[in-house]
């Protein structure tokens, strides 16, 4: 079964589950978010979310992974951050 997770109204239960995950299990939230972003960086780089918000999210992830001493992930996120800045339209 295919589920379309693109729901502009954010009414799909997936969004409720994901948004609550940061409060229930912060580690899982950041690891899931990192996996999604690193596997499909173009979704983030080219998304219509404003550049400042994208950079704030990436910066928060970098801070989280620095505290966990996961420097390879930080390096990958810095590359994505650079690409976001290079493709900024706003």
N, C-alpha and C positions, 0 to 999 in steps of 0.2 A: 504494500500500500504506500503510495506517495503522498506525503503531506507537504503542502506549500507553506513554508515558514515565513514567507514574506506576507505579512499582514499589516497594512498601513494603520489599521485601527488598533493593533495590538490586542485583539480579542482572543487569539488562540491560546489555549492553556500553556503552551510551551513558553510563552513570554512571562506568564506569571511564575512558572517554575524557575526559569532562568533568573528573573529579577529577584526572587527570594533566596536563591542559592548563595548570593554574596553574604547574606546575614546568617544563613544556616551553616554553610561550609565554605568559608572564604578561600581556602586552599583549592578546593575543587573548582570554584568559580574561576579563579585566575588561570588554572591549568586548562580548563575547557575553553576559556576565551583565548588563551595563547594558542592552543592547538588550532582553533578555527581561524585565527588571524594569520598564523604562520603558514597554514596550508592553503589559504586563499587570500593573500595580501591585497590583491587587486580589488576585492570586495570592499575593503576598508579604504584603500587609496582613492578609488574612483567613486565611492558612495556619495550620496548627496548630503550627508551630514556635514555641517560646517567644519572648516579646518581646525578652528580653535578647540572644538569639542573632541575631534579625533586626536589632536595632540595631547589634550588633557587626559584622555583615556590611556593613550600609550605611555605618557609620563607616569601615571598611577601604576601601570603594570610594571614599568621599569623599576620604580621604587620598591614595589612588592618583591620582585625577583632579586633585586640587590640585597634586600634584607634576608632573603633565602640563600644568598651567595650562588645564585644560578646565573652566572655571568654570560654564558653562551646565549641564553634566552635574552638577556639584556642587549647583547650585541645584535641579535636578530631584530629585536624591537627598534633599536636605533637605526637600522637600515630601513625599516618600514617607515619610521618617523621621517627620515630624510626624503624618502619617496613621496610621502604625504606633502611635505613642504614644496618639493619640486613640482607637484601636480596641483598645487593650491590654485583655486579659482576665485576665492573670496578674500 
